[in-house]
Amino acid sequence: MHQKNLWQDNSKEKITFSNLKKSITTDLVIIGGGFTGCSAALSAAKNGLSVTLIDQKIGYGGSGRNVGLVNAGLWMHPEKVESILGLAAGVKLNKALATAPDLVFSLIDSYEINCSANRSGTLHCAHSEKGLKDIQLRFKQLSERGAELELFDRQQTQQRTGSSKFFGSLFNKKAGIINPLDYCLGLARAAKSYGVNIYESTIATNIQSINNDWLIKTAEGTIKAKMLLIATNAYQKPIEGLNPSKYTSVQYFQVATKSLPSDLVKSVLPNGEGCWDTASVMSSFRLDADNRLIIGGIGNLGHSASKIHTNWARRKIESLFPHLKNIDIEFCWHGRIAMTGDHIPKILRLGSNAYSVFGYSGRGIGPGTYFGKAVSECLISGDETSLPVDPLDYYQEPFSKIKAGFIEFGATAIHLL
Ligand SMILES: Cc1cc2nc3c(=O)[nH]c(=O)nc-3n(C[C@H](O)[C@H](O)[C@H](O)COP(=O)(O)OP(=O)(O)OC[C@H]3O[C@@H](n4cnc5c(N)ncnc54)[C@H](O)[C@@H]3O)c2cc1C
């Protein structure tokens, strides 16, 4: 099946930028125009910096390809985050990311971002008895930390999703769904309104640090800046003078059906929640603003066996919603997730006034927006204690290629069944 990204096809925040063809000087240069880079640019410009942001295309990376689930926290249980980072640092990160959906939806409201935002909550659906125990434990841990959640039983979950397949679900009413590409483009539009210079078709090819300045070379221009943010996450193109970010690349794909016929619209997710399940090879489902059903799962659509994934998606639709058997699929696309060994995002110090941020491990709408803003504030204040995680001078991700191959092989094998 020919790949076509639903978010690109249906984008409402249409905004484009020309490429850089001169030498410029700026306070802060940002490489990468996803959630992280655009959020950082907006925040820095609001705080008075002159900012230049470059990318081949705003939203080209994960930000323009993702599911659109605006979640609080990370994928992991909060207690796990605290055990990995230590109590104080774990509590700090958990607290920061618990507020991330508020930040995202307030930016959408403030800048009237046209991204089909629907804050009707998310459902983490238990696919098995074991999955039910998992969401019960999450409910306990998150509630103890102040989250307002509800546990739904099998029947309530069926009413909410329209599917009888789940053993229960965890409802977060403060979360929601968006068209992720339009959210990213809207952030770029807002950043531009504060004077950020944005250049597309502009790739950083070389970085040098000269006398406390950063010098970035692109094909037809140069940028000199006091401060630097690398926000390239899983889509980093090689840049001479910069060590590549270290993460395991995990592929996630989605298919979208044609709009559900009007008599079936209320039969699937009548309240419009965004959903994902507890399976270790996870899947997600949601509706878009035109009532297309979007199903996603781990897998790469770029290899010769990728039909296994799209065939699985058809079977998954039928298994969850038998009455949608044979519904046409109009879109399919995939993207790369930057996974770190401990699933905690990383902030790397690159030198004087320079950071790289990556490794959201599949949850980057809230975290990317939050980390981008936090890093830009830290660049201005010089206060690293305000960052959601302690910055590192060095990060290594051993065996990342082997891990990536293993995950893709495992997902393909499971999707064959
Ligand atoms: C299929 C999929 C589904 C996902 N679903 C969700 C979800 O539902 N909810 C959620 O919270 N998260 C989700 N995520 C994760 C989320 O999308 C990412 O964590 C997030 O987009 C990362 O944002 P970013 O700005 O850091 O990086 P990106 O959006 O990847 O942006 C990086 C940018 O850097 C640019 N770049 C790279 N190299 C250079 C260079 N040399 N010069 C100039 N520019 C360069 C790239 O072109 C790219 O646009 C999903 C990810 C994928 C792939």
The ligand as an SDF file (V2000), in Angstrom:
LIG
                    3D

 53 58  0  0  0  0  0  0  0  0999 V2000
    4.6390    7.1320   14.8350 C   0  0  0  0  0  0  0  0  0  0  0  0
    4.8450    7.8680   16.1400 C   0  0  0  0  0  0  0  0  0  0  0  0
    3.7960    7.9690   17.0520 C   0  0  0  0  0  0  0  0  0  0  0  0
    3.9490    8.7220   18.2290 C   0  0  0  0  0  0  0  0  0  0  0  0
    2.8570    8.9460   19.0130 N   0  0  0  0  0  0  0  0  0  0  0  0
    2.9600    9.8000   20.0610 C   0  0  0  0  0  0  0  0  0  0  0  0
    1.8100   10.1730   20.7990 C   0  0  0  0  0  0  0  0  0  0  0  0
    0.6910    9.7850   20.4980 O   0  0  0  0  0  0  0  0  0  0  0  0
    1.9850   11.0040   21.8580 N   0  0  0  0  0  0  0  0  0  0  0  0
    3.1930   11.5030   22.1990 C   0  0  0  0  0  0  0  0  0  0  0  0
    3.2890   12.2520   23.1810 O   0  0  0  0  0  0  0  0  0  0  0  0
    4.3010   11.1890   21.4850 N   0  0  0  0  0  0  0  0  0  0  0  0
    4.2200   10.3690   20.4260 C   0  0  0  0  0  0  0  0  0  0  0  0
    5.3230   10.0740   19.6790 N   0  0  0  0  0  0  0  0  0  0  0  0
    6.6190   10.6650   20.0470 C   0  0  0  0  0  0  0  0  0  0  0  0
    6.7420   12.0970   19.5480 C   0  0  0  0  0  0  0  0  0  0  0  0
    6.2260   12.2290   18.2540 O   0  0  0  0  0  0  0  0  0  0  0  0
    8.2130   12.5400   19.5540 C   0  0  0  0  0  0  0  0  0  0  0  0
    8.7700   12.2760   20.8120 O   0  0  0  0  0  0  0  0  0  0  0  0
    8.3150   14.0110   19.2590 C   0  0  0  0  0  0  0  0  0  0  0  0
    7.7540   14.2980   18.0060 O   0  0  0  0  0  0  0  0  0  0  0  0
    9.7560   14.4890   19.3020 C   0  0  0  0  0  0  0  0  0  0  0  0
    9.7370   15.8430   18.9650 O   0  0  0  0  0  0  0  0  0  0  0  0
   11.0790   16.5800   18.6490 P   0  0  0  0  0  0  0  0  0  0  0  0
   10.7520   17.9860   18.3470 O   0  0  0  0  0  0  0  0  0  0  0  0
   12.0660   16.3670   19.7420 O   0  0  0  0  0  0  0  0  0  0  0  0
   11.6740   15.8300   17.3790 O   0  0  0  0  0  0  0  0  0  0  0  0
   11.0800   15.7060   15.8760 P   0  0  0  0  0  0  0  0  0  0  0  0
    9.6550   16.0410   15.8000 O   0  0  0  0  0  0  0  0  0  0  0  0
   11.4820   14.3660   15.3660 O   0  0  0  0  0  0  0  0  0  0  0  0
   11.8570   16.8470   15.0970 O   0  0  0  0  0  0  0  0  0  0  0  0
   13.2250   16.7440   14.8240 C   0  0  0  0  0  0  0  0  0  0  0  0
   13.4700   17.6090   13.5970 C   0  0  0  0  0  0  0  0  0  0  0  0
   14.8790   17.7810   13.4310 O   0  0  0  0  0  0  0  0  0  0  0  0
   15.1040   17.9500   12.0430 C   0  0  0  0  0  0  0  0  0  0  0  0
   16.5330   17.7480   11.7640 N   0  0  0  0  0  0  0  0  0  0  0  0
   17.2560   16.6280   11.9430 C   0  0  0  0  0  0  0  0  0  0  0  0
   18.5400   16.8180   11.5680 N   0  0  0  0  0  0  0  0  0  0  0  0
   18.6330   18.1110   11.1520 C   0  0  0  0  0  0  0  0  0  0  0  0
   19.6850   18.9020   10.6390 C   0  0  0  0  0  0  0  0  0  0  0  0
   20.9280   18.4060   10.5030 N   0  0  0  0  0  0  0  0  0  0  0  0
   19.4220   20.1950   10.2890 N   0  0  0  0  0  0  0  0  0  0  0  0
   18.1750   20.7100   10.4340 C   0  0  0  0  0  0  0  0  0  0  0  0
   17.1300   19.9930   10.9230 N   0  0  0  0  0  0  0  0  0  0  0  0
   17.3530   18.7060   11.2590 C   0  0  0  0  0  0  0  0  0  0  0  0
   14.2000   16.8970   11.4170 C   0  0  0  0  0  0  0  0  0  0  0  0
   13.9440   17.1810   10.0600 O   0  0  0  0  0  0  0  0  0  0  0  0
   12.9610   16.9770   12.3090 C   0  0  0  0  0  0  0  0  0  0  0  0
   11.9370   17.7840   11.7680 O   0  0  0  0  0  0  0  0  0  0  0  0
    5.2060    9.3050   18.5230 C   0  0  0  0  0  0  0  0  0  0  0  0
    6.2760    9.1530   17.6320 C   0  0  0  0  0  0  0  0  0  0  0  0
    6.0980    8.4690   16.4440 C   0  0  0  0  0  0  0  0  0  0  0  0
    7.2380    8.3680   15.4910 C   0  0  0  0  0  0  0  0  0  0  0  0
  1  2  1  0
  2  3  1  0
  2 52  2  0
  3  4  2  0
  4  5  1  0
  4 50  1  0
  5  6  2  0
  6  7  1  0
  6 13  1  0
  7  8  2  0
  7  9  1  0
  9 10  1  0
 10 11  2  0
 10 12  1  0
 12 13  2  0
 13 14  1  0
 14 15  1  0
 14 50  1  0
 15 16  1  0
 16 17  1  0
 16 18  1  0
 18 19  1  0
 18 20  1  0
 20 21  1  0
 20 22  1  0
 22 23  1  0
 23 24  1  0
 24 25  2  0
 24 26  1  0
 24 27  1  0
 27 28  1  0
 28 29  2  0
 28 30  1  0
 28 31  1  0
 31 32  1  0
 32 33  1  0
 33 34  1  0
 33 48  1  0
 34 35  1  0
 35 36  1  0
 35 46  1  0
 36 37  1  0
 36 45  1  0
 37 38  2  0
 38 39  1  0
 39 40  1  0
 39 45  2  0
 40 41  1  0
 40 42  2  0
 42 43  1  0
 43 44  2  0
 44 45  1  0
 46 47  1  0
 46 48  1  0
 48 49  1  0
 50 51  2  0
 51 52  1  0
 52 53  1  0
M  END
$$$$
